[in-house]
Amino acid sequence: MILMVGEPQRMQTLKRHFPERTGLFFIEFSDLTADILYSINPDSVVAPVMTDHFDCLDLAAFLHHVEYKGAFRAITKGLPRPEIVRNEVRGQFPGLDFDMLSPEPVRLQAALH
């Protein structure tokens, strides 16, 4: 199961990058709670690096706080130097399995496994 956090309409466009059999659940960051995360029990959480309402550091802090043990991947889409964000998140939350994804089908699928 993959939990897609962000504006559901925008995140829906990413469905084409995943195999059809992949279980996807879409939620807005403002609606995400520890109870919802535990009930969905995702293997991976995927979100944009930045939106109008949250960024990947906000989500990383939440995931760290609730002791999430799966993978967290942020979608770079147009980010000129993703390594800066990667280093910042990993520096603040070293126990979190965090990395960046480019919106290319092969890279998304491979990076989640």
Biopython code that builds the backbone (N, CA, C, O; Angstrom):
import numpy as np
from Bio.PDB.StructureBuilder import StructureBuilder

atoms = [
    (1, "MET", "N", (0.844, -1.179, 0.000)),
    (1, "MET", "CA", (0.000, 0.000, 0.000)),
    (1, "MET", "C", (0.888, 1.241, 0.000)),
    (1, "MET", "O", (1.860, 1.330, 0.750)),
    (2, "ILE", "N", (0.531, 2.195, -0.859)),
    (2, "ILE", "CA", (1.243, 3.465, -0.937)),
    (2, "ILE", "C", (0.274, 4.569, -0.537)),
    (2, "ILE", "O", (-0.827, 4.670, -1.081)),
    (3, "LEU", "N", (0.691, 5.391, 0.414)),
    (3, "LEU", "CA", (-0.101, 6.529, 0.841)),
    (3, "LEU", "C", (0.425, 7.762, 0.113)),
    (3, "LEU", "O", (1.588, 8.132, 0.271)),
    (4, "MET", "N", (-0.429, 8.391, -0.678)),
    (4, "MET", "CA", (-0.075, 9.596, -1.424)),
    (4, "MET", "C", (-0.630, 10.790, -0.654)),
    (4, "MET", "O", (-1.844, 10.927, -0.503)),
    (5, "VAL", "N", (0.261, 11.653, -0.169)),
    (5, "VAL", "CA", (-0.150, 12.795, 0.633)),
    (5, "VAL", "C", (-0.008, 14.066, -0.202)),
    (5, "VAL", "O", (1.047, 14.337, -0.776)),
    (6, "GLY", "N", (-1.072, 14.822, -0.256)),
    (6, "GLY", "CA", (-1.066, 16.061, -1.028)),
    (6, "GLY", "C", (-2.469, 16.334, -1.526)),
    (6, "GLY", "O", (-3.434, 15.741, -1.045)),
    (7, "GLU", "N", (-2.580, 17.215, -2.472)),
    (7, "GLU", "CA", (-3.878, 17.514, -3.058)),
    (7, "GLU", "C", (-4.285, 16.327, -3.925)),
    (7, "GLU", "O", (-3.644, 16.069, -4.943)),
    (8, "PRO", "N", (-5.344, 15.592, -3.542)),
    (8, "PRO", "CA", (-5.707, 14.364, -4.249)),
    (8, "PRO", "C", (-5.830, 14.514, -5.768)),
    (8, "PRO", "O", (-5.442, 13.609, -6.506)),
    (9, "GLN", "N", (-6.364, 15.644, -6.242)),
    (9, "GLN", "CA", (-6.510, 15.820, -7.685)),
    (9, "GLN", "C", (-5.148, 15.844, -8.370)),
    (9, "GLN", "O", (-4.981, 15.239, -9.429)),
    (10, "ARG", "N", (-4.183, 16.526, -7.788)),
    (10, "ARG", "CA", (-2.841, 16.584, -8.372)),
    (10, "ARG", "C", (-2.115, 15.254, -8.224)),
    (10, "ARG", "O", (-1.394, 14.832, -9.127)),
    (11, "MET", "N", (-2.304, 14.597, -7.092)),
    (11, "MET", "CA", (-1.610, 13.334, -6.854)),
    (11, "MET", "C", (-2.151, 12.230, -7.760)),
    (11, "MET", "O", (-1.426, 11.289, -8.084)),
    (12, "GLN", "N", (-3.413, 12.333, -8.172)),
    (12, "GLN", "CA", (-4.011, 11.333, -9.070)),
    (12, "GLN", "C", (-3.223, 11.211, -10.370)),
    (12, "GLN", "O", (-3.157, 10.130, -10.954)),
    (13, "THR", "N", (-2.626, 12.307, -10.825)),
    (13, "THR", "CA", (-1.877, 12.263, -12.083)),
    (13, "THR", "C", (-0.652, 11.363, -11.985)),
    (13, "THR", "O", (-0.099, 10.959, -13.008)),
    (14, "LEU", "N", (-0.226, 11.047, -10.777)),
    (14, "LEU", "CA", (0.942, 10.180, -10.592)),
    (14, "LEU", "C", (0.599, 8.696, -10.714)),
    (14, "LEU", "O", (1.496, 7.857, -10.793)),
    (15, "LYS", "N", (-0.680, 8.372, -10.730)),
    (15, "LYS", "CA", (-1.094, 6.964, -10.795)),
    (15, "LYS", "C", (-0.463, 6.238, -11.977)),
    (15, "LYS", "O", (-0.145, 5.052, -11.883)),
    (16, "ARG", "N", (-0.284, 6.937, -13.073)),
    (16, "ARG", "CA", (0.252, 6.284, -14.271)),
    (16, "ARG", "C", (1.691, 5.805, -14.082)),
    (16, "ARG", "O", (2.172, 4.987, -14.866)),
    (17, "HIS", "N", (2.375, 6.295, -13.069)),
    (17, "HIS", "CA", (3.755, 5.912, -12.810)),
    (17, "HIS", "C", (3.883, 4.624, -11.988)),
    (17, "HIS", "O", (4.991, 4.140, -11.757)),
    (18, "PHE", "N", (2.757, 4.078, -11.551)),
    (18, "PHE", "CA", (2.775, 2.883, -10.712)),
    (18, "PHE", "C", (2.078, 1.731, -11.415)),
    (18, "PHE", "O", (1.170, 1.952, -12.216)),
    (19, "PRO", "N", (2.492, 0.503, -11.124)),
    (19, "PRO", "CA", (1.791, -0.652, -11.707)),
    (19, "PRO", "C", (0.324, -0.631, -11.298)),
    (19, "PRO", "O", (-0.020, -0.156, -10.216)),
    (20, "GLU", "N", (-0.535, -1.149, -12.168)),
    (20, "GLU", "CA", (-1.974, -1.140, -11.898)),
    (20, "GLU", "C", (-2.331, -1.857, -10.603)),
    (20, "GLU", "O", (-3.309, -1.493, -9.949)),
    (21, "ARG", "N", (-1.573, -2.848, -10.229)),
    (21, "ARG", "CA", (-1.900, -3.637, -9.042)),
    (21, "ARG", "C", (-1.519, -2.929, -7.736)),
    (21, "ARG", "O", (-1.847, -3.415, -6.654)),
    (22, "THR", "N", (-0.840, -1.801, -7.828)),
    (22, "THR", "CA", (-0.417, -1.079, -6.641)),
    (22, "THR", "C", (-1.622, -0.490, -5.924)),
    (22, "THR", "O", (-2.461, 0.165, -6.543)),
    (23, "GLY", "N", (-1.709, -0.720, -4.628)),
    (23, "GLY", "CA", (-2.757, -0.107, -3.828)),
    (23, "GLY", "C", (-2.358, 1.312, -3.471)),
    (23, "GLY", "O", (-1.339, 1.532, -2.816)),
    (24, "LEU", "N", (-3.157, 2.271, -3.901)),
    (24, "LEU", "CA", (-2.875, 3.676, -3.632)),
    (24, "LEU", "C", (-3.999, 4.274, -2.795)),
    (24, "LEU", "O", (-5.177, 4.023, -3.050)),
    (25, "PHE", "N", (-3.629, 5.053, -1.811)),
    (25, "PHE", "CA", (-4.601, 5.771, -0.993)),
    (25, "PHE", "C", (-4.184, 7.236, -1.000)),
    (25, "PHE", "O", (-3.022, 7.549, -0.740)),
    (26, "PHE", "N", (-5.116, 8.134, -1.293)),
    (26, "PHE", "CA", (-4.833, 9.561, -1.394)),
    (26, "PHE", "C", (-5.430, 10.299, -0.203)),
    (26, "PHE", "O", (-6.566, 10.043, 0.195)),
    (27, "ILE", "N", (-4.642, 11.227, 0.368)),
    (27, "ILE", "CA", (-5.131, 12.017, 1.492)),
    (27, "ILE", "C", (-4.442, 13.377, 1.495)),
    (27, "ILE", "O", (-3.290, 13.502, 1.079)),
    (28, "GLU", "N", (-5.149, 14.378, 1.962)),
    (28, "GLU", "CA", (-4.547, 15.694, 2.131)),
    (28, "GLU", "C", (-3.774, 15.704, 3.449)),
    (28, "GLU", "O", (-4.163, 15.042, 4.411)),
    (29, "PHE", "N", (-2.691, 16.451, 3.481)),
    (29, "PHE", "CA", (-1.863, 16.516, 4.678)),
    (29, "PHE", "C", (-2.675, 16.952, 5.894)),
    (29, "PHE", "O", (-2.495, 16.414, 6.986)),
    (30, "SER", "N", (-3.554, 17.910, 5.712)),
    (30, "SER", "CA", (-4.353, 18.421, 6.831)),
    (30, "SER", "C", (-5.288, 17.366, 7.419)),
    (30, "SER", "O", (-5.729, 17.501, 8.560)),
    (31, "ASP", "N", (-5.595, 16.320, 6.656)),
    (31, "ASP", "CA", (-6.475, 15.252, 7.126)),
    (31, "ASP", "C", (-5.717, 14.071, 7.735)),
    (31, "ASP", "O", (-6.325, 13.180, 8.329)),
    (32, "LEU", "N", (-4.409, 14.065, 7.589)),
    (32, "LEU", "CA", (-3.607, 12.928, 8.046)),
    (32, "LEU", "C", (-3.433, 12.960, 9.559)),
    (32, "LEU", "O", (-2.982, 13.955, 10.125)),
    (33, "THR", "N", (-3.795, 11.859, 10.199)),
    (33, "THR", "CA", (-3.616, 11.699, 11.640)),
    (33, "THR", "C", (-2.866, 10.397, 11.885)),
    (33, "THR", "O", (-2.729, 9.565, 10.988)),
    (34, "ALA", "N", (-2.390, 10.234, 13.097)),
    (34, "ALA", "CA", (-1.720, 8.988, 13.454)),
    (34, "ALA", "C", (-2.667, 7.804, 13.285)),
    (34, "ALA", "O", (-2.258, 6.760, 12.778)),
    (35, "ASP", "N", (-3.912, 7.947, 13.697)),
    (35, "ASP", "CA", (-4.888, 6.860, 13.572)),
    (35, "ASP", "C", (-5.100, 6.461, 12.120)),
    (35, "ASP", "O", (-5.161, 5.273, 11.800)),
    (36, "ILE", "N", (-5.211, 7.451, 11.240)),
    (36, "ILE", "CA", (-5.391, 7.144, 9.819)),
    (36, "ILE", "C", (-4.153, 6.443, 9.270)),
    (36, "ILE", "O", (-4.264, 5.457, 8.541)),
    (37, "LEU", "N", (-2.987, 6.947, 9.618)),
    (37, "LEU", "CA", (-1.748, 6.314, 9.145)),
    (37, "LEU", "C", (-1.676, 4.864, 9.609)),
    (37, "LEU", "O", (-1.349, 3.975, 8.823)),
    (38, "TYR", "N", (-1.978, 4.626, 10.869)),
    (38, "TYR", "CA", (-1.922, 3.256, 11.391)),
    (38, "TYR", "C", (-2.959, 2.356, 10.729)),
    (38, "TYR", "O", (-2.684, 1.181, 10.484)),
    (39, "SER", "N", (-4.151, 2.888, 10.435)),
    (39, "SER", "CA", (-5.185, 2.053, 9.822)),
    (39, "SER", "C", (-4.857, 1.722, 8.365)),
    (39, "SER", "O", (-5.166, 0.625, 7.901)),
    (40, "ILE", "N", (-4.243, 2.645, 7.648)),
    (40, "ILE", "CA", (-3.844, 2.376, 6.267)),
    (40, "ILE", "C", (-2.613, 1.470, 6.243)),
    (40, "ILE", "O", (-2.489, 0.593, 5.388)),
    (41, "ASN", "N", (-1.706, 1.699, 7.196)),
    (41, "ASN", "CA", (-0.484, 0.914, 7.338)),
    (41, "ASN", "C", (0.287, 0.816, 6.013)),
    (41, "ASN", "O", (0.528, -0.284, 5.517)),
    (42, "PRO", "N", (0.675, 1.969, 5.439)),
    (42, "PRO", "CA", (1.348, 1.944, 4.141)),
    (42, "PRO", "C", (2.794, 1.454, 4.237)),
    (42, "PRO", "O", (3.466, 1.637, 5.252)),
    (43, "ASP", "N", (3.246, 0.834, 3.160)),
    (43, "ASP", "CA", (4.658, 0.472, 3.035)),
    (43, "ASP", "C", (5.475, 1.707, 2.694)),
    (43, "ASP", "O", (6.628, 1.846, 3.101)),
    (44, "SER", "N", (4.838, 2.612, 1.926)),
    (44, "SER", "CA", (5.499, 3.833, 1.468)),
    (44, "SER", "C", (4.554, 5.016, 1.556)),
    (44, "SER", "O", (3.346, 4.888, 1.362)),
    (45, "VAL", "N", (5.136, 6.174, 1.853)),
    (45, "VAL", "CA", (4.417, 7.437, 1.814)),
    (45, "VAL", "C", (5.089, 8.277, 0.740)),
    (45, "VAL", "O", (6.312, 8.420, 0.730)),
    (46, "VAL", "N", (4.288, 8.835, -0.167)),
    (46, "VAL", "CA", (4.802, 9.650, -1.257)),
    (46, "VAL", "C", (4.102, 10.997, -1.214)),
    (46, "VAL", "O", (2.885, 11.073, -1.046)),
    (47, "ALA", "N", (4.893, 12.069, -1.370)),
    (47, "ALA", "CA", (4.336, 13.421, -1.336)),
    (47, "ALA", "C", (5.215, 14.352, -2.154)),
    (47, "ALA", "O", (6.385, 14.055, -2.398)),
    (48, "PRO", "N", (4.653, 15.479, -2.579)),
    (48, "PRO", "CA", (5.478, 16.482, -3.253)),
    (48, "PRO", "C", (6.493, 17.075, -2.279)),
    (48, "PRO", "O", (6.276, 17.058, -1.067)),
    (49, "VAL", "N", (7.580, 17.588, -2.797)),
    (49, "VAL", "CA", (8.563, 18.262, -1.946)),
    (49, "VAL", "C", (7.918, 19.451, -1.249)),
    (49, "VAL", "O", (8.150, 19.690, -0.064)),
    (50, "MET", "N", (7.099, 20.201, -2.004)),
    (50, "MET", "CA", (6.488, 21.397, -1.450)),
    (50, "MET", "C", (5.124, 21.639, -2.095)),
    (50, "MET", "O", (4.941, 21.446, -3.297)),
    (51, "THR", "N", (4.178, 22.065, -1.265)),
    (51, "THR", "CA", (2.862, 22.483, -1.759)),
    (51, "THR", "C", (2.540, 23.831, -1.122)),
    (51, "THR", "O", (3.356, 24.389, -0.390)),
    (52, "ASP", "N", (1.367, 24.341, -1.399)),
    (52, "ASP", "CA", (0.932, 25.593, -0.768)),
    (52, "ASP", "C", (0.635, 25.411, 0.719)),
    (52, "ASP", "O", (0.590, 26.386, 1.470)),
    (53, "HIS", "N", (0.428, 24.145, 1.150)),
    (53, "HIS", "CA", (-0.030, 23.891, 2.517)),
    (53, "HIS", "C", (0.975, 23.161, 3.409)),
    (53, "HIS", "O", (0.850, 23.215, 4.633)),
    (54, "PHE", "N", (1.953, 22.492, 2.841)),
    (54, "PHE", "CA", (2.953, 21.767, 3.630)),
    (54, "PHE", "C", (4.148, 21.481, 2.746)),
    (54, "PHE", "O", (4.085, 21.618, 1.524)),
    (55, "ASP", "N", (5.245, 21.078, 3.386)),
    (55, "ASP", "CA", (6.399, 20.619, 2.622)),
    (55, "ASP", "C", (6.887, 19.298, 3.198)),
    (55, "ASP", "O", (6.361, 18.820, 4.204)),
    (56, "CYS", "N", (7.878, 18.717, 2.570)),
    (56, "CYS", "CA", (8.313, 17.384, 2.978)),
    (56, "CYS", "C", (8.921, 17.374, 4.382)),
    (56, "CYS", "O", (8.927, 16.328, 5.031)),
    (57, "LEU", "N", (9.432, 18.509, 4.867)),
    (57, "LEU", "CA", (9.919, 18.570, 6.249)),
    (57, "LEU", "C", (8.764, 18.474, 7.239)),
    (57, "LEU", "O", (8.891, 17.835, 8.283)),
    (58, "ASP", "N", (7.644, 19.104, 6.918)),
    (58, "ASP", "CA", (6.457, 18.991, 7.780)),
    (58, "ASP", "C", (6.002, 17.536, 7.867)),
    (58, "ASP", "O", (5.714, 17.026, 8.949)),
    (59, "LEU", "N", (5.942, 16.881, 6.714)),
    (59, "LEU", "CA", (5.497, 15.491, 6.694)),
    (59, "LEU", "C", (6.516, 14.584, 7.367)),
    (59, "LEU", "O", (6.139, 13.651, 8.076)),
    (60, "ALA", "N", (7.795, 14.843, 7.157)),
    (60, "ALA", "CA", (8.842, 14.049, 7.815)),
    (60, "ALA", "C", (8.738, 14.169, 9.334)),
    (60, "ALA", "O", (8.895, 13.180, 10.050)),
    (61, "ALA", "N", (8.477, 15.370, 9.818)),
    (61, "ALA", "CA", (8.325, 15.572, 11.260)),
    (61, "ALA", "C", (7.143, 14.770, 11.800)),
    (61, "ALA", "O", (7.244, 14.138, 12.851)),
    (62, "PHE", "N", (6.022, 14.798, 11.077)),
    (62, "PHE", "CA", (4.856, 14.019, 11.481)),
    (62, "PHE", "C", (5.192, 12.529, 11.500)),
    (62, "PHE", "O", (4.908, 11.842, 12.481)),
    (63, "LEU", "N", (5.797, 12.026, 10.421)),
    (63, "LEU", "CA", (6.119, 10.599, 10.338)),
    (63, "LEU", "C", (7.096, 10.190, 11.430)),
    (63, "LEU", "O", (6.974, 9.106, 11.999)),
    (64, "HIS", "N", (8.056, 11.043, 11.723)),
    (64, "HIS", "CA", (9.004, 10.773, 12.804)),
    (64, "HIS", "C", (8.278, 10.717, 14.152)),
    (64, "HIS", "O", (8.522, 9.827, 14.965)),
    (65, "HIS", "N", (7.389, 11.677, 14.369)),
    (65, "HIS", "CA", (6.646, 11.762, 15.632)),
    (65, "HIS", "C", (5.801, 10.516, 15.884)),
    (65, "HIS", "O", (5.699, 10.059, 17.023)),
    (66, "VAL", "N", (5.196, 9.961, 14.833)),
    (66, "VAL", "CA", (4.342, 8.783, 15.000)),
    (66, "VAL", "C", (5.124, 7.479, 14.822)),
    (66, "VAL", "O", (4.546, 6.392, 14.800)),
    (67, "GLU", "N", (6.444, 7.606, 14.696)),
    (67, "GLU", "CA", (7.354, 6.450, 14.599)),
    (67, "GLU", "C", (7.057, 5.560, 13.396)),
    (67, "GLU", "O", (7.105, 4.334, 13.489)),
    (68, "TYR", "N", (6.749, 6.193, 12.272)),
    (68, "TYR", "CA", (6.515, 5.481, 11.015)),
    (68, "TYR", "C", (7.801, 4.773, 10.593)),
    (68, "TYR", "O", (8.879, 5.366, 10.632)),
    (69, "LYS", "N", (7.691, 3.507, 10.190)),
    (69, "LYS", "CA", (8.867, 2.698, 9.852)),
    (69, "LYS", "C", (9.032, 2.409, 8.360)),
    (69, "LYS", "O", (10.024, 1.798, 7.964)),
    (70, "GLY", "N", (8.091, 2.832, 7.532)),
    (70, "GLY", "CA", (8.185, 2.563, 6.100)),
    (70, "GLY", "C", (9.019, 3.610, 5.376)),
    (70, "GLY", "O", (9.686, 4.438, 5.997)),
    (71, "ALA", "N", (8.965, 3.554, 4.058)),
    (71, "ALA", "CA", (9.698, 4.495, 3.213)),
    (71, "ALA", "C", (8.901, 5.783, 3.030)),
    (71, "ALA", "O", (7.674, 5.758, 2.930)),
    (72, "PHE", "N", (9.604, 6.892, 2.989)),
    (72, "PHE", "CA", (9.013, 8.186, 2.664)),
    (72, "PHE", "C", (9.769, 8.743, 1.467)),
    (72, "PHE", "O", (10.988, 8.909, 1.514)),
    (73, "ARG", "N", (9.036, 9.030, 0.392)),
    (73, "ARG", "CA", (9.639, 9.545, -0.825)),
    (73, "ARG", "C", (8.977, 10.857, -1.213)),
    (73, "ARG", "O", (7.751, 10.960, -1.247)),
    (74, "ALA", "N", (9.797, 11.857, -1.505)),
    (74, "ALA", "CA", (9.300, 13.163, -1.943)),
    (74, "ALA", "C", (9.548, 13.301, -3.440)),
    (74, "ALA", "O", (10.615, 12.950, -3.943)),
    (75, "ILE", "N", (8.558, 13.811, -4.131)),
    (75, "ILE", "CA", (8.632, 13.962, -5.583)),
    (75, "ILE", "C", (9.283, 15.300, -5.911)),
    (75, "ILE", "O", (8.815, 16.357, -5.487)),
    (76, "THR", "N", (10.364, 15.235, -6.670)),
    (76, "THR", "CA", (11.171, 16.421, -6.943)),
    (76, "THR", "C", (10.567, 17.356, -7.970)),
    (76, "THR", "O", (10.680, 18.571, -7.810)),
    (77, "LYS", "N", (9.947, 16.864, -8.992)),
    (77, "LYS", "CA", (9.338, 17.609, -10.107)),
    (77, "LYS", "C", (9.793, 19.068, -10.213)),
    (77, "LYS", "O", (9.197, 19.963, -9.614)),
    (78, "GLY", "N", (10.845, 19.281, -10.976)),
    (78, "GLY", "CA", (11.326, 20.622, -11.264)),
    (78, "GLY", "C", (12.241, 21.226, -10.220)),
    (78, "GLY", "O", (12.659, 22.375, -10.365)),
    (79, "LEU", "N", (12.559, 20.498, -9.191)),
    (79, "LEU", "CA", (13.454, 21.010, -8.152)),
    (79, "LEU", "C", (14.881, 21.017, -8.686)),
    (79, "LEU", "O", (15.382, 19.965, -9.081)),
    (80, "PRO", "N", (15.554, 22.169, -8.710)),
    (80, "PRO", "CA", (16.873, 22.231, -9.338)),
    (80, "PRO", "C", (17.977, 21.477, -8.595)),
    (80, "PRO", "O", (18.867, 20.917, -9.236)),
    (81, "ARG", "N", (17.942, 21.448, -7.271)),
    (81, "ARG", "CA", (19.003, 20.761, -6.512)),
    (81, "ARG", "C", (18.385, 19.916, -5.403)),
    (81, "ARG", "O", (18.430, 20.293, -4.232)),
    (82, "PRO", "N", (17.805, 18.764, -5.775)),
    (82, "PRO", "CA", (17.112, 17.942, -4.778)),
    (82, "PRO", "C", (18.012, 17.447, -3.649)),
    (82, "PRO", "O", (17.521, 17.131, -2.565)),
    (83, "GLU", "N", (19.307, 17.376, -3.885)),
    (83, "GLU", "CA", (20.200, 16.884, -2.829)),
    (83, "GLU", "C", (20.188, 17.796, -1.603)),
    (83, "GLU", "O", (20.459, 17.331, -0.496)),
    (84, "ILE", "N", (19.882, 19.072, -1.773)),
    (84, "ILE", "CA", (19.805, 19.991, -0.632)),
    (84, "ILE", "C", (18.649, 19.581, 0.284)),
    (84, "ILE", "O", (18.807, 19.519, 1.503)),
    (85, "VAL", "N", (17.504, 19.305, -0.303)),
    (85, "VAL", "CA", (16.342, 18.868, 0.478)),
    (85, "VAL", "C", (16.620, 17.501, 1.096)),
    (85, "VAL", "O", (16.344, 17.284, 2.276)),
    (86, "ARG", "N", (17.164, 16.582, 0.305)),
    (86, "ARG", "CA", (17.482, 15.241, 0.810)),
    (86, "ARG", "C", (18.382, 15.331, 2.045)),
    (86, "ARG", "O", (18.118, 14.681, 3.057)),
    (87, "ASN", "N", (19.424, 16.120, 1.964)),
    (87, "ASN", "CA", (20.354, 16.247, 3.085)),
    (87, "ASN", "C", (19.702, 16.882, 4.307)),
    (87, "ASN", "O", (19.988, 16.491, 5.439)),
    (88, "GLU", "N", (18.825, 17.862, 4.082)),
    (88, "GLU", "CA", (18.134, 18.525, 5.186)),
    (88, "GLU", "C", (17.205, 17.557, 5.926)),
    (88, "GLU", "O", (17.227, 17.489, 7.155)),
    (89, "VAL", "N", (16.395, 16.813, 5.179)),
    (89, "VAL", "CA", (15.468, 15.872, 5.808)),
    (89, "VAL", "C", (16.238, 14.758, 6.515)),
    (89, "VAL", "O", (15.928, 14.415, 7.656)),
    (90, "ARG", "N", (17.220, 14.203, 5.853)),
    (90, "ARG", "CA", (18.001, 13.127, 6.479)),
    (90, "ARG", "C", (18.764, 13.629, 7.694)),
    (90, "ARG", "O", (18.942, 12.888, 8.661)),
    (91, "GLY", "N", (19.218, 14.880, 7.659)),
    (91, "GLY", "CA", (19.930, 15.453, 8.805)),
    (91, "GLY", "C", (19.022, 15.641, 10.011)),
    (91, "GLY", "O", (19.431, 15.385, 11.143)),
    (92, "GLN", "N", (17.793, 16.086, 9.773)),
    (92, "GLN", "CA", (16.854, 16.317, 10.878)),
    (92, "GLN", "C", (16.193, 15.036, 11.371)),
    (92, "GLN", "O", (15.847, 14.922, 12.546)),
    (93, "PHE", "N", (16.018, 14.069, 10.464)),
    (93, "PHE", "CA", (15.313, 12.836, 10.805)),
    (93, "PHE", "C", (16.112, 11.630, 10.312)),
    (93, "PHE", "O", (15.688, 10.952, 9.377)),
    (94, "PRO", "N", (17.267, 11.353, 10.932)),
    (94, "PRO", "CA", (18.155, 10.300, 10.429)),
    (94, "PRO", "C", (17.555, 8.895, 10.482)),
    (94, "PRO", "O", (18.009, 8.015, 9.751)),
    (95, "GLY", "N", (16.558, 8.662, 11.317)),
    (95, "GLY", "CA", (15.949, 7.339, 11.400)),
    (95, "GLY", "C", (14.875, 7.099, 10.351)),
    (95, "GLY", "O", (14.361, 5.986, 10.238)),
    (96, "LEU", "N", (14.530, 8.115, 9.590)),
    (96, "LEU", "CA", (13.478, 8.014, 8.583)),
    (96, "LEU", "C", (14.067, 7.549, 7.260)),
    (96, "LEU", "O", (15.077, 8.082, 6.801)),
    (97, "ASP", "N", (13.435, 6.561, 6.652)),
    (97, "ASP", "CA", (13.857, 6.057, 5.338)),
    (97, "ASP", "C", (13.363, 7.049, 4.285)),
    (97, "ASP", "O", (12.266, 6.897, 3.749)),
    (98, "PHE", "N", (14.177, 8.060, 3.994)),
    (98, "PHE", "CA", (13.773, 9.151, 3.113)),
    (98, "PHE", "C", (14.644, 9.210, 1.869)),
    (98, "PHE", "O", (15.858, 9.009, 1.924)),
    (99, "ASP", "N", (13.992, 9.490, 0.746)),
    (99, "ASP", "CA", (14.718, 9.755, -0.486)),
    (99, "ASP", "C", (13.824, 10.568, -1.408)),
    (99, "ASP", "O", (12.662, 10.829, -1.100)),
    (100, "MET", "N", (14.384, 10.961, -2.539)),
    (100, "MET", "CA", (13.681, 11.787, -3.509)),
    (100, "MET", "C", (13.345, 10.947, -4.739)),
    (100, "MET", "O", (14.067, 10.015, -5.092)),
    (101, "LEU", "N", (12.227, 11.301, -5.384)),
    (101, "LEU", "CA", (11.800, 10.630, -6.605)),
    (101, "LEU", "C", (11.637, 11.645, -7.723)),
    (101, "LEU", "O", (11.167, 12.764, -7.514)),
    (102, "SER", "N", (12.034, 11.230, -8.903)),
    (102, "SER", "CA", (11.760, 12.011, -10.096)),
    (102, "SER", "C", (10.525, 11.409, -10.738)),
    (102, "SER", "O", (10.389, 10.185, -10.735)),
    (103, "PRO", "N", (9.615, 12.205, -11.289)),
    (103, "PRO", "CA", (8.373, 11.637, -11.834)),
    (103, "PRO", "C", (8.564, 10.907, -13.154)),
    (103, "PRO", "O", (7.932, 11.244, -14.156)),
    (104, "GLU", "N", (9.422, 9.923, -13.153)),
    (104, "GLU", "CA", (9.614, 9.050, -14.305)),
    (104, "GLU", "C", (9.189, 7.656, -13.872)),
    (104, "GLU", "O", (9.584, 7.217, -12.792)),
    (105, "PRO", "N", (8.396, 6.937, -14.673)),
    (105, "PRO", "CA", (7.829, 5.658, -14.258)),
    (105, "PRO", "C", (8.835, 4.659, -13.696)),
    (105, "PRO", "O", (8.577, 4.067, -12.647)),
    (106, "VAL", "N", (9.936, 4.459, -14.335)),
    (106, "VAL", "CA", (10.899, 3.454, -13.882)),
    (106, "VAL", "C", (11.488, 3.843, -12.541)),
    (106, "VAL", "O", (11.625, 2.994, -11.660)),
    (107, "ARG", "N", (11.831, 5.083, -12.371)),
    (107, "ARG", "CA", (12.461, 5.519, -11.131)),
    (107, "ARG", "C", (11.486, 5.478, -9.962)),
    (107, "ARG", "O", (11.889, 5.118, -8.856)),
    (108, "LEU", "N", (10.226, 5.832, -10.160)),
    (108, "LEU", "CA", (9.253, 5.765, -9.090)),
    (108, "LEU", "C", (9.052, 4.341, -8.610)),
    (108, "LEU", "O", (9.080, 4.075, -7.409)),
    (109, "GLN", "N", (8.849, 3.430, -9.541)),
    (109, "GLN", "CA", (8.591, 2.051, -9.176)),
    (109, "GLN", "C", (9.802, 1.439, -8.465)),
    (109, "GLN", "O", (9.646, 0.775, -7.440)),
    (110, "ALA", "N", (10.985, 1.653, -8.993)),
    (110, "ALA", "CA", (12.193, 1.049, -8.412)),
    (110, "ALA", "C", (12.510, 1.642, -7.043)),
    (110, "ALA", "O", (12.945, 0.917, -6.147)),
    (111, "ALA", "N", (12.304, 2.921, -6.867)),
    (111, "ALA", "CA", (12.669, 3.581, -5.610)),
    (111, "ALA", "C", (11.766, 3.203, -4.460)),
    (111, "ALA", "O", (12.149, 3.360, -3.301)),
    (112, "LEU", "N", (10.577, 2.708, -4.750)),
    (112, "LEU", "CA", (9.652, 2.342, -3.678)),
    (112, "LEU", "C", (9.880, 0.938, -3.158)),
    (112, "LEU", "O", (9.304, 0.554, -2.140)),
    (113, "HIS", "N", (10.691, 0.183, -3.822)),
    (113, "HIS", "CA", (10.907, -1.212, -3.391)),
    (113, "HIS", "C", (12.197, -1.367, -2.650)),
    (113, "HIS", "O", (12.532, -2.470, -2.218)),
]
sb = StructureBuilder()
sb.init_structure("model")
sb.init_model(0)
sb.init_chain("A")
sb.init_seg("    ")
for serial, (resi, resn, name, xyz) in enumerate(atoms, 1):
    if name == "N":
        sb.init_residue(resn, " ", resi, " ")
    sb.init_atom(name, np.array(xyz, "f"), 0.0, 1.0, " ", f" {name:<3s}", serial, name[0])
structure = sb.get_structure()
